[in-house]
Amino acid sequence: MLRGFKNFLMQADLIVVAVGLVIALGFSTLIKAFTDNVITPLVNAAGGGGTTGLGFHVKGQLVNLGALVSAVIYFIVFMAVIYFAVVVPYRTYQKRRGVIVFGEPAPTKSCPECLSEGLPEQARKCKYCGSPVVASAA
C-alpha cells in the first residue's frame, strides 16, 4: 500500500501539476498586491477617498509601492524555496530512475511529405504518413 502511494506521488505529471499550482498561487499573491496597492488607490483617487501607509499620494489616495515591492520579494523567495525544496530533489530522484524531467527537450525534425512536427532525430520513417525521412530534415 505504501509503495503504491509513493509511486502515485512520484508520477511526473503530478509533480509538474503541483509545481505549476504553487507558481500560480505565488503569482496570484503578486497580482493581488499590485491591484490592491497600486491600481485600486489610483481608481479611488479618481473618485476621492483616503488611506494610510508608505508610498505616494494621488488626490489623497496612497499608492502603496512598499507592499508591491514586498510581494515581489515574497514571490522571488517563494519560487526559490519551491525550486530548491521540490524541483531539485525530484529531478535528482528521477535522474536516478533514468528519467529526465524539467530538462531540455530532445531535438526533433519534421516530415518533408506531410509536414508533421516532433519526429525524433533518429527516425527514418514518419510515424504519421510512413514516408522516409532523411537525416538532414530539421
ABEGO torsion letter per residue (X at the ends): XAAAAAAAAABAAAAAAAAAAAAAAAAAAAAAAAAAAAAAAAAAAAAEEBBBEBEBBBGGBBBBAAAAAAAAAAAAAAAAAAAAAAAAAAAAAAAAAGBBBGBBBBBBBBBAAAGBBGBBAABABBAAAGBBBBAABX
